[in-house]
Amino acid sequence: MTPSEFMELVTPFKDKVFRLAKRLLISTEEAEDATQEVMLKLWSAKNKIGSYRSVEAFAMTMTRNFCLDRLKSKQSGNLKLVHSNYSDPSASLQKEVEAKDSLGWVRQIMDELPEQQRMVLQLRDVEDYEFEEIEALLDMKPTAVRVTLSRARKAVREKLIEKHRYGIG
Amino acid sequence: MELDKINQLLEKYFEATATEAEERELRDYFAKGPVAPYHEAYAPMFSYFSEAGKERYTKQVPLKTRSRSYGWVSIAAAAVLMIGLYFGKQARDQREAEIAYQETRKALGLIAQNLDRGTEKVAYLGQFEQTKKKLLNND
């Protein structure tokens, strides 16, 4: 497989990989690293790629596992990285603008949700994956997906209404 | 669209019991607007979700085209080095042998020269012997 053929194969979902990574890791830089890592892993497995039912599903599962590992190793280590300390020069202006409106609130609210809820919400409401796909990707039972999704949505709603009431996030 | 239906859909949405089609309907309602004032509180959620899906990964992935010939190159390089060392050593040995040969030749030549000089002197001895024999025979 040539690099251009490979890029053609991954282009439809590489943004989804990046967005899921960013949802979990929050920092743009770390999400970019994770995406690159996932792509390189796929590239090195390119000879086996044909045998996977869906390369996209495989990539998404890989992204989830990679990011969760990242988060776990970060928590277990003595070094605690606080995401809000990162400065992201390219996005800072955009964030500043965004944070002032309610869209930014939703992002902030989502960043505070438990990882599982964040993932379900990302896959269902942002990426529009079907329930069955989400079950497979996250290795969850159908009812578990629904329960997690419901909790996540309600949490966002509650906090959003709270913020609305107090005016400023 | 009737508010009643949207309310129902919203309820199902938050209980996560809506079907994919129903959720799509709800999303369309918030995307197209205008939204009833009663539903405005939910609007940021839906507009954020559709915004968040637009973020792109813009970095290039550095794909290394590490073909199999790479391995062969290192083997070939090792072989060339070994052959080079082998022949290099051989040539050096040969040159050393040549020098040793020349030195030996010189030394042997020197010996031969001196030996020649020696035998010249010995020739006088032969003369002496002959004279001695002559004298003895005359007796």
HADDOCK unambig.tbl for C-alpha pairs under 7 A between the chains (distance, minus, plus):
assign (segid A and resid 3 and name CA) (segid B and resid 63 and name CA) 6.70 0.50 0.50
assign (segid A and resid 14 and name CA) (segid B and resid 57 and name CA) 6.92 0.50 0.50
assign (segid A and resid 15 and name CA) (segid B and resid 56 and name CA) 5.21 0.50 0.50
assign (segid A and resid 15 and name CA) (segid B and resid 57 and name CA) 5.15 0.50 0.50
assign (segid A and resid 18 and name CA) (segid B and resid 57 and name CA) 5.98 0.50 0.50
assign (segid A and resid 19 and name CA) (segid B and resid 55 and name CA) 6.97 0.50 0.50
assign (segid A and resid 36 and name CA) (segid B and resid 61 and name CA) 5.89 0.50 0.50
assign (segid A and resid 40 and name CA) (segid B and resid 63 and name CA) 6.88 0.50 0.50
assign (segid A and resid 102 and name CA) (segid B and resid 44 and name CA) 5.89 0.50 0.50
assign (segid A and resid 103 and name CA) (segid B and resid 44 and name CA) 5.49 0.50 0.50
assign (segid A and resid 103 and name CA) (segid B and resid 48 and name CA) 5.18 0.50 0.50
assign (segid A and resid 106 and name CA) (segid B and resid 45 and name CA) 6.21 0.50 0.50
assign (segid A and resid 106 and name CA) (segid B and resid 48 and name CA) 6.70 0.50 0.50
assign (segid A and resid 125 and name CA) (segid B and resid 49 and name CA) 6.15 0.50 0.50
assign (segid A and resid 126 and name CA) (segid B and resid 49 and name CA) 4.88 0.50 0.50
assign (segid A and resid 126 and name CA) (segid B and resid 50 and name CA) 6.17 0.50 0.50
assign (segid A and resid 126 and name CA) (segid B and resid 52 and name CA) 6.53 0.50 0.50
assign (segid A and resid 126 and name CA) (segid B and resid 53 and name CA) 5.45 0.50 0.50
assign (segid A and resid 127 and name CA) (segid B and resid 53 and name CA) 6.34 0.50 0.50
assign (segid A and resid 130 and name CA) (segid B and resid 20 and name CA) 6.97 0.50 0.50
assign (segid A and resid 146 and name CA) (segid B and resid 16 and name CA) 5.41 0.50 0.50
assign (segid A and resid 149 and name CA) (segid B and resid 16 and name CA) 6.17 0.50 0.50
assign (segid A and resid 150 and name CA) (segid B and resid 14 and name CA) 5.29 0.50 0.50
assign (segid A and resid 150 and name CA) (segid B and resid 15 and name CA) 4.93 0.50 0.50
assign (segid A and resid 150 and name CA) (segid B and resid 16 and name CA) 4.85 0.50 0.50
assign (segid A and resid 153 and name CA) (segid B and resid 14 and name CA) 5.80 0.50 0.50
assign (segid A and resid 154 and name CA) (segid B and resid 14 and name CA) 5.96 0.50 0.50
assign (segid A and resid 161 and name CA) (segid B and resid 41 and name CA) 6.90 0.50 0.50
